[in-house]
Amino acid sequence: MQICKKYKIRYLYRTKLKVTVLIVILIGTFLLICQMKSLEFLGDESMDYSGYGKVQKERNIHLKGIRPSDIERYIPNEQGNFICFHTREEIDFSRVNDDYCDCFFDGSDEPGTSACINGRFYCDRQKNGFSEFVPSSQVNDGVCDCCDGSDEWAKIRHPFRLEESVQKKLGRYQSPCPNLCAK
């Protein structure tokens, strides 16, 4: 009788352990899928994260985060290279806005990403109370820093998003950003 009870307890313990492990795996998978969905990894595959798409030499270049007066500096030279502002180092133009800081001293090759710690992102439109430039570390961080939301071009949604009324009360908004330039 004692032996039978011992095996029953061992069997129940093993079953309980298997069920617990299965539940942990299922919950982990669910949370991973939720996180990937909130960061839009499972979303639009055609989204252009680079900011320039296919670069052409006919000055048909669209880069995010560049001041209009600096556009001339972002035209590829004869070899198809970009020249870093501070060091004058030449890098292949495909490395501009590739989310890796090649121009370490000034961050000029990453105007539309948060790759360089000293980079600056130029807001498309400005309004009183909003900065013309924001530090590149604030690009695509989920918080709207430019009045038009141009610093949040990837439209990353926080999984723990504040209610619209709370955002309005605080005067700070989360991505996707409303256009506050017109107000």
WOQUI-V649776 format. One record per pair of residues at least 24 apart in sequence whose C-alpha atoms are under 10 Angstrom apart, sorted by sequence separation. I is the first residue (numbers start at 0). J is the second residue. D is the distance in Angstrom with one decimal. If there is no record, write none. Layout:
# WOQUI-V649776
i: <I,I>
j: <J,J>
d: <D,D>
This chain:
# WOQUI-V649776
i: <55,83,84,110,111,112,113,114,121,122,123,124,148,150,151,152,54,82,83,110,112,113,120,122,123,124,148,151,81,82,109,112,113,122,123,146,148,149,150,81,111,112,113,122,123,144,148,149,110,111,121,122,143,144,148,106,120,121,142,143,144,147,148,149,120,142,143,144,146,147,148,141,142,143,145,146,147,148,64,141,142,143,144,146,147,148,62,63,140,141,142,143,145,146,147,62,73,140,141,142,143,145,146,147,72,73,139,141,143,145,146,143,146,54,111,112,54,111,112,53,111,112,52,111,51,65,49,51,65,66,49,50,51,64,65,49,50,51,63,64,65,49,50,62,63,64,48,49,62,63,64,48,49,62,63,48,129,129,66,126,127,65,66,67,124,125,126,64,65,66,124,125,126,64,65,66,67,124,125,126,63,64,65,66,124,63,64,65,63,64,49,50,51,63,50,49,50,48,49,48,66,66,65,64,64,64,64,64,63,64,63,64,63,50,48,47,48,47,46,39,38,39,40,38,39,38,39,37,38,36,37,38,36,37,38,37,34,36,37,34,34,33>
j: <79,107,108,134,135,136,137,138,145,146,147,148,172,174,175,176,79,107,108,135,137,138,145,147,148,149,173,176,107,108,135,138,139,148,149,172,174,175,176,108,138,139,140,149,150,171,175,176,138,139,149,150,171,172,176,135,149,150,171,172,173,176,177,178,150,172,173,174,176,177,178,172,173,174,176,177,178,179,96,173,174,175,176,178,179,180,95,96,173,174,175,176,178,179,180,96,107,174,175,176,177,179,180,181,107,108,174,176,178,180,181,179,182,92,149,150,93,150,151,93,151,152,93,152,93,107,93,95,109,110,94,95,96,109,110,95,96,97,109,110,111,96,97,109,110,111,96,97,110,111,112,97,98,111,112,98,179,180,119,179,180,119,120,121,178,179,180,119,120,121,179,180,181,120,121,122,123,180,181,182,120,121,122,123,181,121,122,123,122,123,109,110,111,123,111,111,112,111,112,112,131,132,132,132,133,135,138,149,149,150,150,152,152,152,152,152,153,153,153,153,153,154,155,154,155,155,156,155,156,155,156,157,156,157,158,158,156,158,159,157,158,158>
d: <9.6,6.1,8.6,9.6,7.3,7.8,6.7,9.3,8.7,8.0,7.1,9.0,9.2,9.5,7.2,9.1,9.7,8.8,6.6,7.0,8.8,5.5,9.5,7.6,8.6,8.1,9.3,7.2,9.6,8.4,8.2,5.9,7.5,8.0,6.1,9.8,7.8,10.0,9.2,7.8,7.1,7.5,8.6,6.0,8.5,8.1,7.6,8.3,9.3,9.0,8.7,6.6,7.0,8.2,5.0,8.8,9.3,8.1,7.5,5.4,9.2,7.3,6.7,9.1,7.2,6.0,5.6,9.9,8.5,6.9,6.4,8.6,4.5,6.2,9.0,8.0,4.4,8.2,9.6,5.5,5.8,8.0,9.1,6.1,5.9,9.2,8.8,8.3,9.0,4.9,8.6,5.9,8.9,4.9,5.7,7.9,9.2,8.4,7.7,8.0,8.4,8.6,5.1,8.7,9.7,8.7,8.4,8.8,9.7,8.6,8.7,10.0,9.5,8.5,9.6,8.9,8.3,7.7,9.9,9.2,9.6,9.8,9.7,8.8,9.1,9.4,9.1,8.7,9.6,9.4,9.3,9.0,8.1,8.6,6.2,7.9,6.8,10.0,9.1,5.0,7.6,5.4,8.9,9.6,6.6,4.7,8.4,5.9,7.9,4.8,8.3,8.3,8.0,7.1,8.4,9.1,9.8,9.0,9.9,8.2,8.7,8.7,8.3,8.9,9.7,9.5,5.6,7.7,6.7,5.5,9.8,6.6,8.3,4.5,5.3,7.9,9.0,7.0,9.8,8.9,8.0,4.4,8.0,8.0,9.8,8.0,6.3,8.2,8.8,7.3,9.6,9.6,10.0,8.5,7.1,7.9,9.2,9.2,8.5,9.1,9.0,8.9,9.5,8.6,9.3,8.9,9.1,8.0,8.2,7.5,8.5,9.9,8.5,9.1,8.4,9.8,7.0,8.8,8.3,8.9,9.2,8.6,10.0,8.7,7.0,5.6,8.0,7.1,6.4,9.9,5.6,7.7,9.1,6.5,8.5,5.9,9.9,9.2,9.7,9.1,7.3,8.2>
